[in-house]
Amino acid sequence: MDTVTPAIKRSALLVATLASFLTPFMGASINIAIPVIGKEFALNAILLNWVATSQLLASAMLLVPFGRIADIYGRKLLFILGIITYTLASLLCALSASGAILIIFRVIQGIGASMTFGTAGAILASVFPPGERGRVFGINVSAVYLGLTIGPFAGGILTEHFGWRSVFWANVPLGIFVILVALWQLKGEWAEARGEKLDVFGSCLFALSLFFLVYGMSRLPSFLGLVLLVLGIVGLFSFIGWEMKTQAPVFNVKLLLSNRIFAFSNLAALLHYSGTFAVGFLLSLYLQSVRGYSPQTAGLILIAQPVVMALFSPLAGMLSDFIEPRIVASIGMSLSVISLLLFSFLSSTISLSFIIAVLILIGFGFALFSSPNTNAIMSSVDNRFYALASGTIGTMRLIGMMLSMSLVMLIFALIIGKTEITVENAKDLIVSARIAFLLFSGLSLIGVFASLARGKMHGVNRNSNTL
């Protein structure tokens, strides 16, 4: 599009922000409802984990291919299709008759989410120049955290007073609203790679490799789990090899090899989400199953982290327009490391004030990391790679989330086993959480070094870092 008017900018920011609110709102709400879902369907600890992980897996499997499809056929088109799919899946989740059916519909939800993850950020990067992106991505990230903020509170109230299905019902009118706004307000289309080919083989290889990797981790320490894990790792290396030689790659691996800022910023995002995502899941189980709090009370406690994230993300995004993103983001991730180490002291008698204080600290660290890191990634590539870069951010985020949940799943399998989480095995849950938080702090510490290693962004010619 040759001319980007203020009206186009406002509409793009509006729909991207609304979509960015929707998915985390659903995820945060479900975390509070998970213990209740487990009781109704008599799900063991492993299957309960899949209620949360199935959507993430489906999204991660398809995010890179959909990012490429958006570049070829249009980001607005795929964005709207994604919101429609996500909203329909929310309706189906609310009607689920068993845990297995719920997990299937959560997969469909993930497919819809993968269409919007890779396109929302790309649309913003398409209409806003580099000097304005820090502020815009700060607003966008703030919407994510607003969804995370309202999610536990709303999910707790809905689950306690209207049942867990109401969490999905509440998502339907929100989705319809986003669809209507997108159809009426989002003007124009962006498809800088129109006419180029889609790498179908690479897309399938990537999706299958991720499935084997995550499902294999869930089946460990069995022999089948080990075989699937190896197949997943081999598949990912094969995918990289294929993408290096194909003429129309679904993911341009050379961007990672030739663009230091892009590569290390994405690695930092992967490690940060690997270390922080499962915090809400673990604390929701702890607060309700160990401490005996109601879903509403648990939601009110967990709201501390995303409130801080929502308040400080715009400021962090603006700071990254003037201060090197690697400095701001690295300080943020360092705070996450400290917070996760503090959570490793979790016990059945630890004070609520301690839990809330640590949630505030990790929320501040997350705010300092996320929007500057996004700004660095999107500003390091040429405009024809915007959807790919946005999809890569989403992929790193989702793979990190899955790794976080998969580690929890593995720890549960080794310590709790295939049993329901109850007051009787509360000690096992606490031990599992402590081990998880220690592992997460180690991953985040490695992420600090990855963040520092990305190099300077300001004063560097973007295209010199890009193919």
N, C-alpha and C positions, 0 to 999 in steps of 0.2 A: 504494500500500500504506500503510495507516494506521499500523501499528506495525512499526518496524524493530528487531528484536531483535539482540543481540550475535552470535547464531548466524548470522543472515542476513548480517550484515556480514562475518563471517569467511568464509563460503562464497562470497560475492560477490568478496571480495578474492582468495581462492584461485583461482577459475576465471579471473578477469580476469588475474591474475598469470601463471598457467600459459600462457594464450593469448598474453600479451604476450611471453613467453619464446620461444614456438614459431617465429613468423615471422622475427624477427631472427636466431635460431639458424640457420634455413635459409639466409637471405640471406648471412650471414657465412661459412657453410660453403661455399656455392656460389662466392663470390669466390675462395676458394683453389683450387677445382676447375676454374675457368674455363679456365686455360691448358691443362690436360689435356684438357678437353672439346674445345677448339679443335683440338688435334692429332689426336684420334681421328676427328672429323668433318670435318677439313680446313676449318674455318670461317675466313673472313677477319676482319679487325679489326672491321668493321661488324656482321656477323652475330654475332660473339662478344659484342659489346655488347648485341645484342638478347636473348641468353640471360638477361642480368640485367635488361634494361629491360622485357621483355614482361610479366612479372608486375606490375611497378610500374604500367605503363600500364593494364592491365585493372583493377587495384585502384582507381586514381584515377578511371577512367571511371565506375565503379559505386558509389563510396563515398558520395557525396552522396545518390543515390536510395535506397540501402540504409539510410542513416541515417534518412531520412524514413519508409521502410517499417517500420523498427524502432519508430519513435515511434507508428505507426498500429496495427501488428499485434502488437507485442511484442518487446522487446529480447532476452529469453532465447531465444525461438523462433529468431530470426535468428542469434543467436550460435551456437547449437548446429548449425544448418544450415551455417553457415560453416565451423566446425571439421570437420564431416563432409566437405564438399566439398574443403577444403584437404588433408585426409589422403588422400582418394581420389586427388587429383591428384598427390600426392607419390609414390604407388605407380605411377601411370602414367608419371611422369617417369623413374623407375628402369628402366622397361621400354622406353624410347624407342630406336628403331632408327636415327634420323637426327637431325641438328641441327634440321631443320624440325619434325619431330614433337615434339622436346623443347620447342621454343619454343611450340608449340600447347598442350602440357600445362602449361607455365608460365603461360600465359594463364588456364587453368582454375584453377590455384593462386591466381592473382591474384583471381579471382572469389570464391573462398572466403575469402581474406584480407580482401577489402573488406567482407564480412558481419561479420567480427569486429572490424576496426579501429574502426568507428563505434559498436559496441555495448558493448565492454568498458569504455571510459571512461565511457560513459553509465550503465551499470549501477552503477559505483562512485559516480558523482555522485548517483544516485538513492537510495542507501542511506546515504551519509555526509554529515553536515552540513558547511557551509562551513568551520568551524573545524578540522575533521579532514582536509580534503581535501589540504592540502599534504603532510602525512605520508603519506597513502594514495597519492597520485600519485607521491610520491617512491619508495615501495616498488614501485609499478607500473613506473615508469621504470627503476628499478634492475633489475627482472626483464628488461626489454628489453636493458639493457646486459650483464646476465649471459648472455643468449643471444648477444649480440655477442662476449662474452668467450670463452665456450666454443666458439662456432662456428668461428673460425679454427683453434684447437687441434685440435678434434675433426675438422673438415673436412680439415686437413692430414694427420692420422694415417690417417683413413679413405681419402682419395684415394691416399696413397702406398702403403698396404699392401693395400687391398681394391678400389681403383678408384673413379672418381667416382660410379658408380651407388650405391655404399654410402651416400653422403651422403643420398640420397633415401630409401633403405631405412631408415636410422636415424630418419628423420622420422616414419615410419608408426607405430611403437609409441608414440612420444611423443604423436602426434595422437589415437590411440585412448585413451590414458590421460586426456587432457583431455576427450574426449567422455564417458567414463564418469564422471569427477568432476563434470562439468557436469550430467549427467542425474541423478546421485544426490544431489549436494550443493547445487546452486543452486535454492533454493526461491523461489517467487513469480514474478510477471511484471510488467513495467513497460511501459505503453502509454498515456501521458498524452494522446496525440493520437488515441486510438481513435475511429473513425467519420469522421475527416476524409478528404478525397480525396487521391489521389496524382497529382501533375502528370506525366503520362506524356510529353507533348510536351517539357516542359522537361528531363526526365531524358534523353531521346534526344538533344536538341540539345546538352546538356552533354557527353554521352559522345562524340558524333561530333566535336565541336569539339576536345576533348582529343586524340582520335585523329589528326585532321588536323594539329594543332599538333606533336605529338611525331613522327609519321611524316614530316611535312614537314621537320622539322629533320634527320632522319636521311638525307633525300635531297638536302639542300643540298650543293653549290651549283647543282644542276640546276634547270631551269625548273620541272619538276614539283614539286620540293621547295619552291620559292618560292610556287607556286600553292597548294599544300596548307597552307603556313604562313599565307598570307593568309586562306584559308578558315577556318582554325582561329581566328585572331584575330577575324575578323568574326563567326564563330559564337559566340564567348565574349561579345562585346558584345551580340549578339542575345539570348543567353541571359539576360544581366543585364536587358535591356529587357523581355523576356517575363516574368521573375520579378517585376519591379516592378509589372506590371499584372494578373497572374493572381490569382484569389481564393484558390487553394490552392497556393502555390509549393512546389517541392521544396526550394528553398533560399531562406530569407527574407533577401533582399539588404538589406532595410531594417535588419537587425541590424548590418550593416557600416556603413551610413550614419548610424545613430543611436547606436551604441555604440562609443565611442572605444577603450576597453580591448580589446573583442573584435576590432575591425578591425586595430589596430596590432599586437596580439599575434599574430594570424594572419599578418600581413604579415612580422613578424619571423621566425616559424617557417618561412615559405616561403623567405625569403632565407637563413636559417641552413642549412637542409637543401640548398638549391641550392649553397651554398658548401662543404659538408663531406661529402656522401654519397659522392662518387666517389673519395674519398681511399683507401679500402680497395681498390677496384677497380684504381686506377692503381698503388698500391704492390704489390699482389699480382702484377700483370704485370711490374713493374720488378724485384722481388726474384727471380722465377723465370726471366724471359726475359732480363734484363740481367745480374743478379748470379749466376744459375745455382743458386740455392738450391732445395732440395726443397720440395714442398708442406708437409711437416711443419715444416720450419725457417721457412718464410715465415709459416705460421700462428702459430708461437711469437713471432715478431717483431711481427706485427700485433696480438697479444693485449694489448699494452701500453695501447693507447687505451681499449678497452672495460673493462678491469679498473679503471682510474681512474674511468671513467664510472659503473660499478656501485658503487664504494665511496663516492663523494661525492654521488650523486643523492639519496639519502634525506635527507642533511644539508641539501642545497640546497632540497629541498621543505619541510622544517621551517622553514628560515630565511625562506622566502617567506610563512609564516603570521604572521611578526612584522615582517619587513623588506619594504618595497615590492618586489614581484616585478620591476618594471622596473629596479631598481638591481642586484639579484642577476643577473638574466638579461643585462643589458647588459654587466656585467663579464665574464660568461662568453663572450659573443659577441666581445668585444674580444680575449680570449685566443685565440679561433679565428682572428681576423684575423692576429694575430702569427704563429701557427703556420703558416698557409697561405702567408704571405710567406716564412717560413723554408724551407718545402718547395719554393718556386720556385727555390732554389739546388741542386736535386737534380742529381747527376752520377753517372757510373759508378764513381767512386772515393770518394764521400762515405762517411764512417764509419757503421757500424751504430749506434754509441752516439748519434750525432746524430739519426738517424732515430727511434730509440726515445725519446729525450728530447723530440722534437717531438710524437710520438704521445702521450706522457704529458701534455704541455701542452694539446694540442687535446682530449684526453679530459677534463681538468679543466674546460676552458672549456665543453665540451658539457654536463657535469654541472650546472654553475652555471646554464646557460640553460634546459634542457629542462623539468624538473619545475616550477620557478617560472612559466615561461611557460604551461604546461598549467594550473596552478592559477589563474592570472589569467584565462584564457579560460573555464574551467568555472565560476568564481565570478562571472562578469560577466553570466550569463544566467539567466532564470527556469527552473524545473525542467522545464517542458514543452518546452524547447528543448535539453535535455541531450544527446539522441542526435544532434540536428542539430549542436550545438557540438562534440561528440566527433568526428562525421563530418567537420566542417570542419577540425578539427585534423589528422585523418588525411589529408584531401584536400590541405591545404597541405604536409604532410610528403611525401606521395607526388608531388605536382606538383614540389616542390622536388627530390626525388630524381631524377625524370625529367628535369628541367631540367639537373641536374648531369650525368647520364649523356648527355643529348642534346648538351650542350656538348662533352663528351669525344668523342662520336660524330662531331660536326662537325669537331672538330680532327683526329681520326684520318683522316677522309675527305680533308681538305685536305693533310695532311702525310704520312701513311703510305699512304693509298689502300686499295683493296680487295685487300690481300695479307695473308698470315698474319704474325703477329708472331714474329720469330725473332731470333737473335743478330745476324744480318746487318743488320737494320734497327733495332738497339738505339738508335742515335743519334737516329733519328726518334722513337722512343718517348719518350726523355728530353726532347727538344724539345717534344713534345706535352704531356707532363706538366708541364713548366715553364710553358707558356702557360696550361694549365688552372688551375694553382695561383694564378697571378697574377689570372686572371679571378675565381676563387673568392674570393680575398681582397677584391677589389673589391665583390662581391655581399655578403659578410659585413659589410663596412664600412658599406654602406648599411643593412644590417640593424640595426646598432648604433643608428643614428639613429631607425629605426622603433621599436625597443624602448624608447628613451628617450621617444619622443613619445606613448606610450600613456596617460600620466597616472597618477594615484594610484588604487590599488584599496582600500587599507585606509581605513576610516572613510567609505566611499562607499556609499550605499544601492544594492544590486545592481539592484533593480527600477527605479530611476530611470534606469538605463542600458539598460533592456530594454523592448522593445515589450510 
